[in-house]
Amino acid sequence: MNRVANRICIVTGAAQGIGKACALRLAEEGAQLALFDLMDDAGRALAAELEHRGFSAHYWHVDVADEACVKAAIDGVAAHFGGLHVLVNNAGISGATAPTDRLTEAEWDRVQAINVKGVFFCTKHAIPHLRRAGGGSVVNLSSIYGLVGAADVPAYHASKAAVAMMAKNDALIYAPDRIRFNSIHPGFIWTPMVEHHLQASGQSDLAAGRESLAKLHPLGHVGEPDDIAWGVVYLASEESKFVTGSALVIDGGYTAR
């Protein structure tokens, strides 16, 4: 398949979980992949795996909360591949599991720095390259927690609501440039971040924790990273050429109540 053939795509937080699944599926659909992460060993291993399979991929060590680092990396991607067509803003953390009155300023700021400023920095420095390409697609990974409350991780909820609204606003600003912006809102997807969230919430038995999460979804199970990756492929492709400012919910029915 060639749903995104020859498109140059950046995926942030690409070394594991949803980001890794997005990178794999985009590559299989013909994209050239720029992988951003701080997990150098895993990121380089993924790039090597993709290249071994005959795909075009390169890894960059990027802290999305550092604007200078982000700009240098995105400019480096454009120089390395010859342009940019797609940005997948996936990098994020869940942060401290504590109610608002027990959160420290540092805990709050760290989540916003990665989850919100990281999206801002990547988007800001991708736009000039997307304009030169004549348009493109930016996908912000939000969450069901950007749509509904759940009485936990308040900094994460706030950050994911922010990036969803950033996508809507940027969709209006950059429509004349033919740059589309959309958000994706996953339910609970079985990733290292979700495992960490369960452990931080006091759940030592991950199998039992997964079962408890499954019951929150009307379809009766948690999602897999591929469930989100295919949504990203759709929004990165010309199949979604009339889709901008939208919120694609992939949550097993979690928010249908």
ROPA-355042 format. One record per residue (C-alpha): residue number from 1; y, z, x. Coordinates in Angstrom, 1 decimal, decimal comma, padded with zeros to 4 digits. Last residue first. Example, Ala and Ser with C-alpha at 12.3 -4.5 7.8 and 13.67 -1.06 7.14 Angstrom:
2
MIRO seq      y      z      x
MIRO   2 -001,1  007,1  013,7
MIRO   1 -004,5  007,8  012,3
This chain:
257
MIRO seq      y      z      x
MIRO 257  007,5  027,6 -021,9
MIRO 256  007,4  024,2 -020,1
MIRO 255  008,6  025,8 -016,8
MIRO 254  005,1  026,4 -015,4
MIRO 253  003,6  023,2 -016,8
MIRO 252  001,6  022,3 -013,7
MIRO 251  004,9  022,4 -011,7
MIRO 250  006,1  019,0 -010,6
MIRO 249  009,7  018,9 -012,0
MIRO 248  011,7  015,9 -010,9
MIRO 247  015,4  016,9 -011,2
MIRO 246  017,6  013,8 -011,6
MIRO 245  021,0  012,9 -010,1
MIRO 244  019,7  009,4 -009,3
MIRO 243  017,0  007,2 -010,7
MIRO 242  017,6  003,5 -011,3
MIRO 241  016,0  002,4 -007,9
MIRO 240  013,0  004,8 -008,5
MIRO 239  010,3  002,2 -007,9
MIRO 238  012,4  001,0 -005,0
MIRO 237  010,8  003,8 -003,0
MIRO 236  011,9  007,2 -001,6
MIRO 235  011,9  008,8 -005,1
MIRO 234  008,3  007,6 -005,7
MIRO 233  007,1  008,6 -002,2
MIRO 232  008,7  012,1 -002,7
MIRO 231  006,8  012,5 -006,0
MIRO 230  003,6  011,5 -004,2
MIRO 229  004,3  014,2 -001,6
MIRO 228  004,7  016,9 -004,3
MIRO 227  001,2  016,6 -005,6
MIRO 226  000,0  016,0 -002,1
MIRO 225  001,0  019,5 -001,1
MIRO 224 -001,6  020,9 -003,6
MIRO 223 -000,7  022,7 -006,8
MIRO 222 -001,8  026,0 -008,2
MIRO 221 -004,4  026,0 -011,0
MIRO 220 -004,7  026,6 -014,7
MIRO 219 -002,9  023,6 -016,2
MIRO 218 -000,7  026,1 -018,0
MIRO 217  000,5  027,5 -014,7
MIRO 216  001,0  031,3 -014,3
MIRO 215 -002,8  031,8 -014,3
MIRO 214 -003,1  029,9 -011,0
MIRO 213 -000,8  032,4 -009,4
MIRO 212 -003,2  035,2 -010,1
MIRO 211 -006,1  033,1 -008,8
MIRO 210 -004,2  032,4 -005,6
MIRO 209 -003,6  036,1 -005,1
MIRO 208 -007,2  036,9 -005,6
MIRO 207 -008,2  034,4 -003,0
MIRO 206 -005,4  035,7 -000,7
MIRO 205 -006,6  039,3 -000,8
MIRO 204 -003,9  041,2  001,0
MIRO 203 -001,3  040,9 -001,8
MIRO 202  001,6  043,3 -000,9
MIRO 201  004,5  041,0 -001,9
MIRO 200  004,9  040,0  001,8
MIRO 199  001,3  038,8  001,7
MIRO 198  001,8  036,7 -001,4
MIRO 197  005,0  035,2  000,1
MIRO 196  003,2  034,5  003,3
MIRO 195  000,5  032,6  001,5
MIRO 194  003,1  030,7 -000,5
MIRO 193  004,9  029,7  002,8
MIRO 192  001,5  028,7  004,4
MIRO 191  001,0  026,2  001,5
MIRO 190 -000,8  026,3 -001,8
MIRO 189  001,9  024,9 -004,1
MIRO 188  003,4  027,2 -006,7
MIRO 187  005,5  025,0 -009,0
MIRO 186  007,5  022,3 -007,3
MIRO 185  011,0  021,3 -008,3
MIRO 184  012,1  018,0 -006,7
MIRO 183  015,8  017,1 -006,4
MIRO 182  017,5  013,7 -006,5
MIRO 181  020,2  011,8 -004,6
MIRO 180  020,6  008,0 -004,5
MIRO 179  022,8  006,3 -002,0
MIRO 178  024,1  003,0 -003,4
MIRO 177  027,5  003,5 -001,7
MIRO 176  029,2  003,6 -005,2
MIRO 175  026,6  006,2 -006,2
MIRO 174  027,7  008,5 -003,3
MIRO 173  029,9  011,0 -005,1
MIRO 172  027,9  011,1 -008,4
MIRO 171  024,5  011,6 -006,7
MIRO 170  026,2  014,1 -004,4
MIRO 169  027,0  016,3 -007,4
MIRO 168  023,5  016,1 -008,8
MIRO 167  021,8  016,7 -005,4
MIRO 166  024,1  019,6 -004,6
MIRO 165  023,2  021,1 -008,0
MIRO 164  019,5  021,1 -007,0
MIRO 163  020,3  022,4 -003,5
MIRO 162  022,2  025,4 -005,0
MIRO 161  019,5  026,3 -007,5
MIRO 160  017,1  026,5 -004,6
MIRO 159  019,4  028,7 -002,6
MIRO 158  020,0  031,2 -005,4
MIRO 157  016,3  031,5 -006,2
MIRO 156  015,5  032,0 -002,5
MIRO 155  018,2  034,8 -002,1
MIRO 154  016,8  036,5 -005,2
MIRO 153  013,2  036,7 -003,9
MIRO 152  011,7  038,3 -007,1
MIRO 151  012,4  038,8 -010,8
MIRO 150  011,1  035,3 -011,8
MIRO 149  014,1  033,4 -012,8
MIRO 148  014,1  029,8 -013,9
MIRO 147  015,4  026,4 -012,6
MIRO 146  015,9  026,8 -008,8
MIRO 145  012,8  029,0 -008,8
MIRO 144  010,9  026,0 -010,1
MIRO 143  011,7  024,7 -006,7
MIRO 142  014,2  022,6 -004,7
MIRO 141  013,2  020,0 -002,2
MIRO 140  016,2  017,7 -001,9
MIRO 139  015,4  014,0 -001,8
MIRO 138  018,0  011,6 -000,3
MIRO 137  017,5  007,9 -000,9
MIRO 136  019,2  004,8  000,6
MIRO 135  022,2  002,5  000,6
MIRO 134  023,5 -000,4  002,5
MIRO 133  021,9  000,6  005,8
MIRO 132  025,3  001,3  007,3
MIRO 131  025,9  003,7  004,3
MIRO 130  022,6  005,5  005,0
MIRO 129  023,7  005,9  008,6
MIRO 128  027,1  007,4  007,6
MIRO 127  025,3  009,6  005,0
MIRO 126  022,7  011,2  007,3
MIRO 125  025,2  013,5  009,0
MIRO 124  026,4  015,2  005,8
MIRO 123  022,9  015,2  004,2
MIRO 122  021,3  017,0  007,2
MIRO 121  024,2  019,5  007,5
MIRO 120  024,3  020,3  003,7
MIRO 119  020,5  020,6  003,4
MIRO 118  020,5  023,0  006,4
MIRO 117  023,4  024,8  004,9
MIRO 116  021,4  025,5  001,8
MIRO 115  017,8  026,4  002,7
MIRO 114  018,3  027,3  006,3
MIRO 113  021,6  029,1  006,4
MIRO 112  021,2  030,4  002,8
MIRO 111  017,9  032,1  003,7
MIRO 110  019,3  033,6  006,9
MIRO 109  022,5  034,8  005,1
MIRO 108  020,6  036,8  002,5
MIRO 107  018,4  038,6  005,1
MIRO 106  021,5  039,3  007,3
MIRO 105  023,5  040,7  004,4
MIRO 104  020,7  043,1  003,7
MIRO 103  018,7  042,9  000,5
MIRO 102  017,9  046,2 -001,3
MIRO 101  020,4  045,8 -004,2
MIRO 100  019,2  042,2 -004,7
MIRO  99  015,6  043,1 -005,2
MIRO  98  013,2  042,6 -002,2
MIRO  97  010,8  039,9 -000,9
MIRO  96  012,7  038,7  002,1
MIRO  95  013,0  035,1  002,8
MIRO  94  011,3  032,1  001,1
MIRO  93  012,0  029,7  003,9
MIRO  92  013,1  026,1  003,9
MIRO  91  012,8  022,6  005,4
MIRO  90  012,2  019,9  002,8
MIRO  89  015,4  017,8  002,9
MIRO  88  013,7  014,4  002,7
MIRO  87  016,2  011,8  004,0
MIRO  86  015,5  008,1  003,5
MIRO  85  017,0  004,8  004,8
MIRO  84  018,0  005,3  008,4
MIRO  83  018,8  002,9  011,3
MIRO  82  017,5  001,3  014,4
MIRO  81  014,3  003,4  015,0
MIRO  80  015,4  005,2  018,2
MIRO  79  019,2  005,0  017,7
MIRO  78  019,1  006,0  014,1
MIRO  77  016,7  008,8  014,9
MIRO  76  018,9  010,0  017,7
MIRO  75  022,0  010,1  015,4
MIRO  74  019,9  012,2  013,1
MIRO  73  018,9  014,5  016,0
MIRO  72  022,3  014,9  017,5
MIRO  71  023,9  015,6  014,1
MIRO  70  021,2  018,2  013,3
MIRO  69  021,5  020,0  016,6
MIRO  68  025,3  020,1  016,3
MIRO  67  025,0  021,5  012,8
MIRO  66  022,6  024,3  013,6
MIRO  65  020,9  025,6  010,4
MIRO  64  018,6  022,6  010,5
MIRO  63  017,1  023,8  013,8
MIRO  62  015,6  020,6  015,1
MIRO  61  012,9  019,7  017,6
MIRO  60  012,4  016,0  017,1
MIRO  59  009,1  014,3  016,6
MIRO  58  008,4  010,5  016,5
MIRO  57  006,4  008,3  014,1
MIRO  56  005,3  004,7  013,7
MIRO  55  001,9  004,4  012,2
MIRO  54 -001,3  003,0  013,8
MIRO  53 -003,6  005,9  013,1
MIRO  52 -003,1  007,3  016,6
MIRO  51  000,6  007,1  016,0
MIRO  50  000,2  009,3  012,9
MIRO  49 -001,9  011,9  014,7
MIRO  48  000,4  012,0  017,7
MIRO  47  003,4  012,6  015,4
MIRO  46  001,4  015,4  013,6
MIRO  45  000,5  016,9  017,0
MIRO  44  004,1  016,8  018,1
MIRO  43  005,1  018,7  015,0
MIRO  42  002,3  021,3  015,2
MIRO  41  003,1  022,0  018,9
MIRO  40  006,9  022,0  018,3
MIRO  39  007,1  024,3  015,3
MIRO  38  010,9  024,1  015,0
MIRO  37  010,8  021,0  012,7
MIRO  36  012,0  017,5  012,2
MIRO  35  009,6  014,5  011,9
MIRO  34  011,2  011,0  012,0
MIRO  33  008,7  008,7  010,3
MIRO  32  008,6  004,9  010,0
MIRO  31  007,5  004,1  006,4
MIRO  30  004,6  001,8  005,4
MIRO  29  003,0  003,7  002,4
MIRO  28  000,6  005,5  004,7
MIRO  27  003,6  006,8  006,7
MIRO  26  005,2  008,1  003,5
MIRO  25  001,9  009,8  002,5
MIRO  24  001,5  011,5  005,9
MIRO  23  005,1  012,6  006,2
MIRO  22  005,2  014,0  002,7
MIRO  21  002,0  015,9  003,3
MIRO  20  003,4  017,4  006,4
MIRO  19  006,6  018,4  004,6
MIRO  18  004,6  020,0  001,8
MIRO  17  002,7  022,3  004,1
MIRO  16  003,1  021,9  007,9
MIRO  15  005,0  020,2  010,7
MIRO  14  007,5  018,3  008,6
MIRO  13  010,1  021,0  008,0
MIRO  12  012,6  018,1  007,7
MIRO  11  011,3  014,7  006,8
MIRO  10  013,4  011,7  008,1
MIRO   9  012,5  008,3  006,8
MIRO   8  013,0  004,8  008,2
MIRO   7  011,9  002,3  005,7
MIRO   6  009,7 -000,5  007,0
MIRO   5  007,4 -000,5  003,9
MIRO   4  008,2  002,2  001,4
MIRO   3  005,7  001,3 -001,3
MIRO   2  003,6 -000,7  001,1
MIRO   1  000,0  000,0  000,0
